[in-house]
Amino acid sequence: MGELSVSRRGLLGGLTATAALGALSACDADPVVEAPKPSPGPLDPGDWDSVRHQFLLDTAKAQFAAFVFASPPADVRSAIARHREGLDRDTVGYLHAQEENARQRLHLAAGKYLGGSGDQVYFTDSTTMGLGLLYGGIALRPGDEVLTTEHDFYSTHESLRLRAARDGVTVRKVRLFAEPATASADQIAQTLAKSLTPATRVVAVTWVHSSTGLRMPIRAIADALAAHNRDLPPDRRALLCVDGVHGFGAVDASAVDLGCDFLVSGCHKWLFGPRGTGLVWGRPDAWARFRPAIPTFEQAGFAHWLGFDPALPAPSASPGGYHNFEHQWAVEQAFDFHAALTRSRVARRTTELATRLKEGLSGIDGVKVITPKAPELSAGLVCCELKSMSPAAAVSMLAAKDIITSTTPYNPSYLRFGTSIVTNEADVDRAVAAVREIS
């Protein structure tokens, strides 16, 4: 036999309960095909049961891993199907008829949700792609420093490692706290501020840590960075770049509210948008320090190339090429869906359920809650440790009880729940009871 190939899913040790259980089934087992669900009916934004029924997710199961690779709601699925059928029936005609208007509507919807104008948004396929393009494209000189933390995810660390290997940029990691459960917003912001040096040009952090569920005080960090930058020339100021994927769609704050320079996110997690979609939002003065790596297909790019317009396209012009347009264009409906629910109500719902879950888990012997209890330092992720078993084993045992969870892809790894608009109080109570039984 040749060398074993280890997939990302296998390496993470049971990313979802379904994957964990799938390893126990026969390799040649046919997938179960369920009968189509009835129409969910019109959305009532004030009724969380109505919201849950917009999804095809099996509500007999407590869906605490729905954020991993989200299932979109009915309006988003309908938009995807409509665009797919149009492209399949008349590829060139439908593309040319829809592309410009669809792009404009998408930019407007994104700008409304994120703050600022729609032309500050650059569309990608994922958070990882956005981070790679952003950290590869920010104008830096040899000797310039990027400050990040020990708590950030692989995609941030690896994007920065690749940049450093290419052109001599220094990457430095700092530890902001010893234990997430006892961390404070002031301590985090002050520790990061004290770590800045005259060479720091980029601060790369994560809004909500997928490792522990801790929510970083981004606004406080932005304020500390503004003080550091006050007397520096524009091209020597430190840019605050945020991997926002586990706050985007779960926390009541826009990119403008956060005060960051760049916010990177996928749209297929807490926004419950189409799979394979993402974005980078940036302030105009921050985009001025970005050098694109992929040509845009927006009209400004072709106009410059053909000699019709001497002005180059904006750095924020999205990467060109032919994309999965039925998914990309349907991100508009994901923004519309959240606008109907309102960001404040989604965030409040997510937090209330997470608080209920943390309180329930904290009362179980043999369970250690890793996520901070304070709502201002957490969002929808709740991570815990069971003294009696590994996280992967807990995922499998909970799946047998129809509680769908995941593990954190870090060392150490924890059992992870995600409360969201597709979970409810009964799901939380079932999860607490199930953890009590297995622990």
Buried (B, 14 or more C-beta within 10 A) or exposed (E): EEEEEEEEBEEBBBBBBBBBBBEEEEEEEEEEEEEEEEEBEEBEBEEBEBBBBBBBBEBEBBBBBBBBEBBBBBBBBEBBEBBBEBBEEEEEEBBEEBEEEBBEBBBBBBBBBBBBBBBBBBBBBBBBBBBBBBBBBBEBEEEBBBBBBEBBBEBBBBBBEEBBEEEEBBBBBBEBBEEBBEBBBEBBBBBBBEBBEEBBBBBBBBBBBBBBBBBBBBBBBBEBBEEBBEEEEEEEBBBBBBBBBBBBBBBBBBBBBBBBBBBBBBBBBBBBBBBBBBBBBBBEEBBBBBEBEBBBBBBBBBBBEEEEBEEBBBBBBBBBEEBBBBBBBBBBBBBBBBEBBEBEBBBEBBBBBBBBBBEBBBEBEEBBBBBBBBBEBBBBBBBBBBEEBBBBBBBBBBBEBBBBBBBBBBEEBBBBBBBBBBBBEEBBBBBBEBBBEBB
